[in-house]
Amino acid sequence: MTTNSSTGASWWTRSSTARLAGLVMLAAGLLVWQRVANSAEDAVRIPPPALDQKAPSAQSETAVFAGGCFWGVQGVFQHVRGVKQVTSGYAGGAAGTAQYETVSGGNTGHAESVQVTFDPAQVTYGKLLQVFFSVAHNPTQLNYQGPDHGTQYRSAVFPLSAEQRSIAQAYIAQLGKANAFKAPIVTRIEDYKAFYPAESYHQNFLTNHPAHPYIVINDLPKIGYLKQMFPDLYRNDPVLLKVAGS
């Protein structure tokens, strides 16, 4: 995912030719499955947040998270009950640089992110954070996730309210005090400026390309972990983003 076609990307990483992802599959299939156990990020069982949302005053809220490649993070949250919509995109930089090829250079301030619209009566912001830290990514990896390296793959939370900021800060402190992970949490809490949806071919990528080597190795295991560790939150049919022209 970090390297592009001009630098000779290895076959299990993403590249800027993601539009052709569906063509990469069959020949590598068996080898890919053999490598899953050694390549996928392990999920970590962590306690729920001690501080969470109060009784919801709205039927719909929005959260923005960055945890490496947005393909997998979007895919995980699309399987969470109470989530209404998940969009892959960019946060942290300016509107003029919010495009995949530019963000991939690592100099825009953007992070590959997801915008999650959810019903707080069904799933709280704190629960979303628990899934984010436990299953969706590894919060101890500084400026990378798995094979993807660069600040565009950093771990970050972009609170959209003072309440979300307080919950995120308290939860990171709680997990740190409990030594929930083998290494310190490096997740940044950043000021929310804006969210810019990614190109249409990035949306619903996990569902649309379940046999893509990158998805098989890095992301499908996360869906299994979600089902195993959060059975009350897991839903089998993902809520997919409606993309123009699809």
N, C-alpha and C positions, 0 to 999 in steps of 0.2 A: 504493500500500500504506500510505503514511503518513497519507493523508487519508481521512476517512470520508464517508458519504453526506450528512451534515449540512453539510459544508463544500464540497460540489460537487466530488468527486474527478474528475480527468481520466480519460479512458477507458482509458489504458494503465497506471494504477496499481491496486493492490489496494484493497479497501474492506472494511468490516465486513459487507458483504452477500455474502461469498464463497460462501455456501450456494447462491446463484443463479448461480454463475459459468458453468455450462454453457449458460445462456440468452443469453450476451452475444455469441456468436461470429460467425455466418455473414456478416453484413453488413460487418463490419470486416476480414474475412479477407485480402483482397488488399492493402489498405492496410497492414495489420500486417506482412506479409511484406516490403513495400517498405522498412519502417522498421527491420528487424532489424539490418542492417549498421551503421546509425548509432547504435543504441541499446544493443546487447548489450555487456557487459563483455568485453574481450579477455583470453584466457588468456595466461599468461607461462611460458615454459620456465625452470625452475629446477633446480638440482642436487639430488640426493637428500640426505637428512641424513647428515652424517658420523657422528653418534652415533645409534644406533637400539637397538631391543630386543635383548636377549641371547636365547639359545635359549628358546623359550616353555615355561613350566611348566604352562600351562593351555590347554585347547582353545577357550576362549571368553573374550574380554575386552570391556570397554566403554570407549568414548570419547565425550566430549561437546564439540561445537563450536558456535560461534555465528558466522554470517557473513551477516547480512541476512535476507531473507525465507526462512523454512524450507522453502518449497515447492521451490525450486531446489536447495538444499543437500541436502535429503532425496533428491531425484531423482538427483543426481550420485552420491551414495554407494550408492544402490540398484543402480547399474550397475557397482560395483566387485567384482571377484572376491575371495572370502574374507570378504565382508561377509554376515552372517547376517540382520540386521534393522536397519532404520533407522526411528526414531520422531521425528516433529516434536513440539516442545514448548517449554517455557520453563525457563530456568535463571538463577540469580542473585538471585531474589527469594523472597518468602514464599509458602506454599501458598495462602493466602487470596486472593492477587491473581493466581494463575496461570490466567487466562482471557483470551481474545483481546481482548475489548472493553476490559478494564482494562489489559492490557499495552500496548495500542495508544496509551494516553495518555502513555506514556513516563516515568512517575513511579514505577514499581513496583520498579525494580532488575533486572527480568527482561530477558533477551535472547531473541529468537526463536532457538531452538537445535535441534540434532538429537542424538539418542542413537544411537550406532553400536555394534552388537554384531558382533564380528568374530573370525575364527580367526587368531591371530597366526602360525600355521605357514604360512598362505597369504598374508596381507598384514600387514605390521608396522604398529605405531603410527606410526613415522616415515614410512612410505609413505602412510598416511592423511593425515598432515600435509602431505606433498608435494602430494597431490591437493587438499587444503583450500586451501592457499596459491596453488596454480597455476591451478586450474580452478574450484573451487566458489565463490570470491568474490575480491574485491580487498582485500588486507590493508592497503592504504595509505589507505583512506577512513575518516575518523574519524567515528564515530557516524552513518554512513549507508552504503547500498549502492545504487548506481544511483538510481532515483527515490524510494527509501525513506529518510526522515530521522528521526533520534531515537536515543536511547541503546538502545532495544529492538532496533535493527538494527546494533549495534556488532560489531566483530570481536573474538572472544574464544575462548580455549581454557580448558576446565575440567578440569584433570588429576585423574584418580581415583587416582593413586599417585605416590609420589616419583619413580619411574622415568619416568612420563609427563611430569611437571613438568620433570625434567632434560633429557629429549629435546626438549621444546618450547622451553625456554629456549635450549638450545644451537643449535637450528635457526634460531630467530629471529636470534640473534647471527651465525650463519653467513651467512644470507641478507643481513643488513645489511652485514656486512663485504665481501661479494661485490658489493654494489650491484645485487642481483638485480632490484630494482624501480626505477622512475624517481623514486619518492618514498619517504620512510621508512615502515617497517612500524609500524602503530599497534595491532596486535593485543595485547590484554590477556591475561595469564595470571591467571586468577581462581581463588580457592578454590572448590572444589566443595562445595555444600551439599546440593542435591537437584535432581532433574529431574522435571518435571511434564508428562506427555503433553498435547498439544494436543487440541482438539475433533476428533471423528471426521471431520468434513467437510474438515479440513486434511490428513488423512493420504493419502498416495499421490496428492497433488493433481496433480503433473505428469503422471503416467500416466493419471489419470482425466480430465484436462481438457487434452489436448495442444494444442487449438486456442484456448484462452483467450488473449486478447491479451497479458496480462502474461507468461504462460508462453512464448509464441512469441517475444516480444521479448527477455526477460531470461534465460530458463532453457534453452530447447531448444538454443541455441548451446553451452551448457556441456556438454551430452551429446556433441555433436559434437567439442568440444575434448578431452574425456576419451578418446573413441575414437581420435582422431588422435594425441594426445600420450602416452597410456598404453595402447597396444594389448595389452600383456601383462596388464594389469589389467582391461581393459574386458570386460564381458559384455553381450550384446545384450538378454537378458531380465532385467528388474529383479527384485530380490527384494522383494516387496511386503509391507507390514504387514497382518496379519490384523485387520480392524476388526469389532467386534461389529455384527451386523445387516447386514453386507455379503455 
